[in-house]
Amino acid sequence: MSGLVWKAATYRFLDTFVLIFPFYTVMFAENGMGPAQIGIALAAWSLTGVALEIPTGALADRVSRRWLLFAAQVFRGAGFLVWALWPGFWGYLIGFVLWGVKSALVSGTFEALLFDDLKAEGREQDYARAIGRAQTGRFMGLMSAALIASAIAGVGNYALTLISSASSLVGAASALLLPKAPRAARAQRADYLGVMRRGVMEAVRRPGVLSILLFIALMQALLAACDDYWQIFGRDVGLERSQIALFVAALGAGQAGAAAIAHRAPLARSWALPVWVATAGLVLTAAAGVFEPWLSVPLAVLFTAMCIVALVQADARFQHALSGEARATVASVKGFASQCSITLLILNFGLVAHVSDYRTAFLVQGVALTLLGSAYVWLTRRPAAAA
């Protein structure tokens, strides 16, 4: 890997090296929060992203992206500190708002910084490989944190949350090691609202951008609605506390491996990617349908790995479809659409779990992902059939 990719992977590693991650939804349940309250708290994170996604993307086309990535980690570290000092619904809600600020600052900013630096080196065709390596770093961080958390689970949620707050500051420092990505000249001269408006218009009008943007948004939303509940999934299939952390580590390991080889996946044909997504939905449906640890756990690992391959491939298609003048802004339009969908689906997940159980909520997500992939296959094949 080049120096740029190593630095990007390091930042993403530290971004997910969070010891409380394997336990936080279980921690919420242990502190008396029901499925609906957990859904509301998670939705607060997503709604914050909805409000800030496009503005922060436009900001990243005008100011230092490194310092925005630095600030992002500081915000989340403050949120973990609130969790430690004020455990309960309102403390967790405030912490998720701060986490939402972090997510909005990172999403379009990180992608644009990586792509523009590669483009400056004449290597933009390596973006899929580079973002895959960065994603590998991200999931290696998750896996490492989960393995350590499994070993020290007995220290309690308070200590794990404080350590997570401190590790966020290390992640913030790593952002300053990233290069200063060149920005498009017109984006530098334009006013803030002008950059935002141009980015939104490019997302809507540029051929091929809107369809892949919406597909990514819905796919990310369906995946994200599950992400925060895997700990409870592990608990409900019968895993003990330390085993839940090992389960999360296995998820991270599968995702890291998938991200590393995602650029090699044979999904170049227009229909191949949605077929892959539909198949992943069937895998999740099977995991929730069986709901026994001996099969559901490996199926869950397979499902998340398949989704990472799909996201890396889809993001590469998206980035290559852009013109580049307001890349971070357009990427944040994608993030905005994703966050809108995530908010609705997280609330829906919590509501379904509240009126039934978590197993049913996972079943619903699997069926929805299968339908999304199937619908997109039909849409991509229809023009060829008509011709």
N, C-alpha and C positions, 0 to 999 in steps of 0.2 A: 504494500500500500504506500501511496505517496504521503508526504508530510501533512498535506491538507486533510486527507482522509483519516490519517491517524488522529489528528486533532479533533476532527468532527466525531469520530467514534469515541474518543475519550470523553468529550462533552456529553454525548448521549449515554455513555456508561454511567457517569456520575449523576446524570439526570434521573436515572432509575435505581440508583444504589440507595434504596430507602428501606430501612429495616422494618418499619411498621407496615409496609405494603402487604405482606402475606396475611395480616391480621386485621386490617382496619375495619372492614365491614363486619367481621366477627366481633371486634371491639365495640362497634356501635350497638350490635344486638345485645352484647353482654351488659351494656349500660342502659338497657331498657328501650331502645329504639325499635319500632316495628317496621315491617317492609315498606309501608307508605312513608314513614318519616325518613327512612334511609333513602328512598326514592327522591323525596323532596330535597334532602341535603345534597345528593348527587346532582340533581337538576339545577341547584344553585350554582354549582361549578359550571355546568353547561350553559346556563343562561348568562353568566358573566362572560363566557366566551362569545356568545351570540352578540352581546352588546359591544364587545371590544375587538372582535376578530378583524373586521375590515379597517377600523381606525388604526389599530396597531400595525397592520400590514402596510397601510399607506405611510405611517410613521417610519417604518423600516426602509421605505424607498427614499427617505430624506435624511435620516440621522444614522449614527453608527449602529450597525446590527450587532456588533460584539457587545456593546453596552446594554442593548435591549435584552440580549440573552443573559447577560450578567444580572440585570434587574429582575428578570423572570425568576431566577433561582432564589433571590433574596425574598421575593414575595411569598414563594411557597414555603421557604424556611420559617417565615413569620407565621404562616398558617399552621404549621406543625407545632410551633410554640404555643399558639392559642389552644390547639387540641390538648396539649399536655397540661396547661394551666386551667382550662375550663372544659373538662370532659362533660359532655351532655349535648343535647340537640342544638342549642344556639351556638355553643363553641364550635361544634363540628360544622355547622352551617357557615359561620364566619371563616373558618379555615378553608372550606371548599370555595368560597368566594375568592380568597387570596390565591388558591390553587388555580382557579379559573383565569385570573389575571396572568399567572405564569403561562398557562397553556396558550392563551391568545398571543402573548408576546413571542412565544417560541415557534408556533406552527408555520406560518408563512415566512417568517424571518429566517429560520434555519434553512429551509429548502432553498430560498432565494440566494442566501449567502453561498451555499455549497454550489449551486448551479452556476452562478455568476463567476465564482472563482475558477471553476473548471472551464468556463467559456473564455475567460481571460487567458488561460493557458492553452486554448485551442483543443480542449478535451471534453467538450460538452456531451459527446457521444458516450462518455464513460459515466454519465450521471446515474443510470440504473445500477451499475456496479458500486458506485460511490455511496449512494443512498442506502443500498443494501448493506454495505460494510458499516455504515453509521447505525443502521437498524440492528446489526449484529452486536455492536457495542452496547446499544440500548438494552437488548434482551440479556446480554451477558451481565450487565449491571443488575438487572432484575433477578437473574438466577443466583448471582453471587450474594446479593442481599438476602434472598430467601434461604439459602443454605446456612448463612451465618445466623439468621433469625431462628432457624430451626434448632440450632445448637444452643442458643441463649434464650429460647422462648420463655424460660422460667423467670427472667428478670422483670417481666411485666410490661404492660402497654405503656406506662408512663416513661420508663427508661428508654424503650424503643423509639418512642415519639421524640424525645429530646435528642437522641442520637441522630434521628432522621433530620431534625432541624439543623443540627450542626453540619451534617454531611451536605446539606443544600448549599452552605456557604463555600464548601470546597468545589462544588459544581459551578458556583458563580465565578470563582477564580479561574476555572478552566476555560470559561468563555473568552477571557482576555487573551488566551493563547491562539485563538482562531485568527485567520488573516482578515484584513480589512477588504471585504469584497468590493469590487468596482461597481458603481451604479450607473444606470443609463443617464446620459446627459440631460435628456428632456425631463426625466423624473426629478433630477436635482433642481432644475429651474422652475418646475411647475409649483403652483401653490398646493397646499395640503388637500383641499377639496378637489382640485383639478386632478391630482394623482389618483385619488380615490375614484372619481367619476370615470376617468379613463380606464382604470383597472376593471371596474364593473362592466363598462361597455364592451371591453375586449372579451370578458368572460361570456357575455351574452351573444355577441356578433361574430366572433372569430370562428371559422368553420372547425368543427370537431371538438371545441373546448367545452361547450355547454353539456353535451351528452355525457362525456367522460366525467365532467365535474359532478353531475347529478348522480351518476353511478357510484363514484367514489364516496360521495356524501352519504348515500343510503347504506352502502356497504360498511363504511366506518361506523355509522350510527348503530347498525345491528350488532357489529362486533363490540363496540364500546358499551352498549347496554348490558352485555354479558361480562365484560372485563372486570367490573367492580364487584361482581357477585361470585367469582370463581372460588373465593375463600369459603363462602356459604355453601356453594355447590359441594366442595370437598367435605365440609362438616356434615351436610345432609346425606351424603352417600356413606358416611360412617368413619371418616378419617379423624384421628386424634389431632390435637393442636400442633404438635411437632410435625405430624404427617401432612397437615395442611400446608405448612411452609415448604416441605419437600415437594408437594404437588405443585405449588406455585413455582418452585425452582425448576421442575420438569417442564412446566409451561414456558418459562423463560429460555430453557435450553433448546426446546423445540423451535421456538420463535427465532432464536439466534441462529441456529443452523439453517432454518428456512430463509432468513434474510440474507445469509452469506451466499446462498446458491440461487436466490430468486431470479437474478438476471439471466440465468441459464434455462429457466423453465420454458418449454416449447409452447408459449401462449401468444405467438405473434398474430395468428389469424384472428379476425374480429370476433368470431364466435367462441374462440377457445377460452378466453378469460371468463365470460359469464357462465360457461359450462362448468368451469373449475369452481366458481363461486356457488353455483347450484349444488354441486357435489359436496362442497364443504357444509352447506346447509343440511344435507342428508346425514352427514357424519354427526353434526350436533344433535339432530333429531334422534338418531340412534343412541347417542350418549345419554340423553335425557330419558329416552324410552326405556332403556335397560335399567339405569340408575343403580348399578352395583359397582363397587370400587374396582373389581377385577377387570371390567371392560369399560366402564364409563370414564375412568381416569385416563387410560391411553387414548380413547377416542377424543376426549377433550384436548389432549396435547396435540393430536393429529389435526383437529379442527383449527386450533389457533395457528399452527404452523402453516396450514393451507391458506388461511386468511392473510398471513404476512406476505406470502408469495404473491397473492392477488393484489394486495395494496402496493407493493413495490412495483410490480408490472404496470398497474394502473397509473401510479404517480409518474412513472417515466413517460408514459404516453401523454399524460397531462402536461408535463413540463415541456416536452418537445412540440406541443401544439401552440405554445405561447410565443409571442413576438419578443418579449424581454424588456420592453420599455417600463413596465410597471409590474414586474414579475412577482414581487412580494405581495403587492396589492391583489393581484389576480389569485395567487395562491391562498390569500386570506379570504377571498370570496368563496373559494372552495371550503375553507375552514368554517366560514360563516354558515354555509349551507349544511355542512356536517354538524355543526353545533346545534342548529335549529332542529335537525332530525334527531340528534342525540338527546336533546332535552325531552322531546315528545316520547321517544322510545324508552328512556330511563324511567320517566313517569309511568309509562304504560307497563314496563316490567314490574315496577313496585306495586302498581294497582293489581295486576294479574296475580302476583305473589300474595298480595294482601287478601284477595277474595278466594284464592285457591291455595297454592303453595309455590315454592321456588322451582320445583321440578316442572310444573306446568308452564311457568314463565320461560324456562329454557326451551321447552318444546315449541312454544309459540315463536321464539326467536329463530329456531332452526327451520321451521316451516316458512317463515317470512323470508329468510335468506335464500331458500330454495326457490321460492316464487320470484324473488328479485332476479336471480340468475336466469331463470327460465324466461322471464319477460324480456330481459335484455338480449337473450339469444334470439328470440322472435323478432325483436326490433332490428337487430343487426343483419339477420338473414332475409328480412322482408324485401329490402331494395333489390337484392340479388334475385330473389324469386320473381319480383315484378319485372325485372329486366329480361 
